């Protein structure tokens, strides 16, 4: 039998009008034949009904009855909204990294902080900024949505950068050195702004894509990271120059101006964005699920004959919807693999503090140019801009050609964190040499540690960003992205605590300590991923995402074609039977070799390029000629295959 599932309302309309046009029609007697124009028609005891070849749903259509068409999806170009977001991200990152590049020297040279106190203050600021990502994700998912959250908090961000710039003007703040509370207010507002929008921007990028654009989504985060580092690269060159030649106030003013430009660019693209409205208070619901699971466990743990559920949170299914519980389980499984990431960020972000002070003790005359200490971190975005295409176009594809596909967690991120540990081992060795020969060791010797660090960042940060978005349940994407950013916050808190505690008499020993800690946590990470969580990757787009874009793909409201041949006479081979189909859903190829069955062909994006190249052929020659429709074909239909309409759900 061949079942075509229609949305119930359309099925009723179609059936009613068909029956009225041909009374006492027996739907079971309709057969699918080929039209001369390449379409399909229903033939049988009733009137013929034509299915035009352009009808991508593949549903038989009575002439004069219009069924909704599945929209075509561009699988080659990014949505236009992406370019507004990327331009906004470039300017915003210019602002943040420009401020961050000179902040540690501002604290030490302008406000009179010691190196340890300046390091503590810088990493405390970064901790606060990234911790605010949780608040931003909460506001976004529960109240304002991503677009309005980004827009409103960008305004707070603008006020904060302007405050930092104003208080850096000599004489504005009392005291010598100037009092620090003015800068603290400005940095507090900056932290609210940058942290609040950070979890929303990356997930807002992902929201611009629909099912059928998985390949574009996989590459957009590399582009996103490219723009982040392009902004960082430009700002870490320009703002230190302004600091040296004009002063701290001018150096802070440029990021403030760029942030205003960033906000205007984002606002100007408002009509191009794909905006997903906020849902319920997901954090509150998640806490409720966890609390309910504990209550139910405590209540039934000693009950005779009680069987424990497969997952602890399944206890909460007695009081909450299954989908909500499953979403919380999925979110927590993602959070579990974030465990070692604070240590990674603790190492990485010290290139803006400890490594800057290290460069200060080195000879910075390079190629007839004297480099300032806060310009040396420019190596990070410069190397990233150069290495990202190399990894995407050469490194990863080369491994795949060798038959080794690098998985996100157990391969890419694990190797990346190991490289980060190596970079701090190199920096510790260099620190010993710098202390032995202050002012004599060339700053060029910092290049190896920056190179290794950047390779590690690409494999950890870009991979983790895509992983966090793709694996997060739809209802909690911003919260999961906030959790990803929260790992950066705790990493910087770790650095701040260790720096302020003065645990090590020598900075080199501190670097060796961080390197060893990273190695330990790589081991913990692998144990969690491979043995404790046994993480199973899920598809980038869930069935819920497909339903939102195209209508339900199965069950009620679904559009589905299922063709079954004679189970005893046919022996289709999936390798030899090239099915001429356009499908977003999954073709159960495991069934095909043994049972001549096309299972659940779920119609989604029409990949015209693939459809044009596929041709159906049968091992058993058909009595009829091959029948194709232009754009969508469902394979060759032989005399034994009948199309029967069935309004019942499977």
Residue, then its C-alpha position, 0 to 999 in steps of 0.5 A: x500500500x502507498x500512503x499519502x498523509x495530508x494535513x487533516x484540514x486539507x485532507x478533509x477538503x480534498x476528500x470532500x471535493x473529490x467525492x462530490x465531483x465523482x460520487x461513490x468513488x472508491x479511493x482504493x481503486x485509484x492508480x498513479x500513472x504518468x502524464x505526458x507533461x511529466x506530472x502524475x494523475x490519479x486514475x480509477x473509477x473517479x475523475x482524473x486528478x492531476x499532480x503538477x510536477x512543480x508540486x513539491x509536496x507530491x500530494x495528488x491535487x484535484x484541479x482547482x484545489x491549491x495545496x500549500x507549497x513547501x518553500x524552496x531553501x537556498x542551500x548555497x548562500x547565507x541569509x541576508x540577515x547574517x551580513x548585518x549580524x556579522x558586521x555588528x559583531x565585527x564592530x562590537x568585538x572591536x569595541x570589547x577587545x580594544x578596551x580589553x587590550x589596554x585595560x591591564x596597563x590602564x589599571x597598572x599605569x594610570x590607576x596605580x595598581x600592582x601587576x597582581x592586582x591589575x591581573x586580578x581586576x582584569x580577570x574579575x571584570x571578564x568573569x563578571x562580563x561572561x557571568x552576565x551571559x546567563x542573565x542575558x540568556x534568561x531574559x532572552x528566552x523568557x521575556x524579550x527574545x534575542x533581538x530585543x535583548x541584544x538591542x536594549x543591552x547594547x544601549x547599556x553597553x554604549x553608556x558603559x564604554x563612554x563612562x570608561x572613556x570619560x573617566x580616563x580623561x586626566x583631571x576628571x577623577x579626583x586623586x593622584x593616581x585617580x580614584x578607581x570607582x569611576x572606571x569601576x562603574x563604567x566597567x560594570x555597565x560594559x560587563x552587563x552589556x557585553x555579557x548580556x548580549x553575548x549568549x544571544x548573538x551566537x544563538x541568534x546567528x543559528x536562528x537564521x537557518x532552517x532545515x535544509x541549510x545544515x551545511x551552511x550552519x556548520x560553516x557559519x560559526x567559522x565565519x562568525x569567529x572570523x569576524x570576531x577575530x577580525x575586529x579583535x585584530x584591528x582593535x589590538x593594533x589601533x587602540x595601543x597606538x592611540x594609548x601611546x600617542x594620544x592617551x588612554x581617554x582617546x584609546x577608550x573613546x574609539x571602542x565607544x564610537x565603534x559600539x554605537x556604529x555596531x548598534x546602528x548596524x544591528x538595528x538597520x537589519x531588523x526587517x531581515x531577521x528570522x525572529x523566534x519569539x521567547x517561550x516560557x521561563x525555561x530556567x524556572x522550568x528546568x529547576x522545577x524539573x530537577x526539584x520534582x525529580x528529587x521529590x519523586x525519588x525521595x518518595x518512591x526510593x524504598x517502595x517495594x517493587x519500584x523500578x528505577x527509571x533509566x535516567x534520574x530526571x525521568x522521575x519528574x515525568x510524573x509531574x511534568x511533560x515528557x518533552x520538557x523533561x527530555x529537554x532538561x536532560x539534553x541540556x544537562x548532558x551538554x553542560x556535563x561536557x563543559x566541565x573542563x572548559x573553565x581551565x581552558x579559558x583560565x589559560x587562554x585569557x592570560x594572553x591578555x594579562x600575564x603574557x602582556x607583562x611577560x612581553x614588557x620585560x622583553x626586547x620589543x624591537x622587531x623589524x625596525x619597529x618598536x612594539x608596545x606590550x599590549x600590541x603583542x596579543x595582536x598575534x592571536x587574532x592575526x594567527x586565527x584569521x590565517x589558521x581558520x581557513x587552513x583548518x577548515x579547508x586542509x586539516x579537517x578534510x585531510x583527516x577525513x580523506x585518510x578515513x578519520x573523521x574528527x569528532x567534536x568532543x573526543x578528538x577536536x576539543x581534547x587535542x585543542x586543550x592539550x595544545x593549550x597546555x603545551x602553549x603554557x609549558x612553552x610560556x613558562x620556559x620562556x618566562x625563566x629565560x626572560x627573568x634570567x636576561x631581562x630586556x635581552x630576550x626578543x619578543x619574537x620568542x613569544x610567537x611559538x606559544x601564540x601559534x600553539x595557543x591559537x591552534x588549540x583555540x580553533x579546535x576548542x572554541x569554534x568546535x565548542x560554539x557549534x556543539x553548544x548550539x547544535x546540541x542544545x534543545x530548541x527551548x534552551x538554546x540561549x541558556x545552553x549558550x550562556x552556559x558555554x560562556x559561563x565556562x569563560x567566566x569561571x576560568x577567569x575567576x580561577x585566574x583572579x583568585x590564584x593571582x590575588x592569593x600569590x600562591x607562587x613566588x615565581x610567575x613561571x611556576x604559576x604557568x607550569x601549574x596551569x599547564x599541568x592542570x589543563x592536562x589533568x582536566x583533559x583526562x577528566x574530559x575524556x572520561x566524562x565524554x567516553x565513559x560517564x556521559x557516553x555522549x550521543x550526538x543528535x542531528x543539528x535540526x530536530x523534527x520540531x525544527x522541521x515541523x516549524x519550517x515545513x509543517x509536521x513531518x509525521x503523524x497529524x498534519x504530516x505530508x508523507x509518501x510511503x511506497x511498499x512493493x510486493x514483499x515476497x517478489x521484490x528484492x530491492x538493493x539500496x546500493x543498486x536502486x538509485x532512488x530519485x527522491x528529494x528528501x530532508x528526512x531520513x531514508x531507512x536504508x537498513x530496511x531496503x536491502x531486506x524488505x523492498x520498502x521505502x520507509x517514511x520519506x519525509x518531504x522537506x527541502x528540495x535539493x534540485x541539484x541532487x534531484x537532477x542527478x538521481x535516476x531510478x532503475x530497477x533490478x527487475x525490468x518494468x513493463x512501463x517506461x521510466x517515469x520521472x517528474x521534473x524536480x520531484x520523482x518518487x522512483x520508478x513505479x511498476x505495474x504492481x505498485x498502487x497509490x492508495x489514499x489513506x486518511x488514517x494515521x500510522 
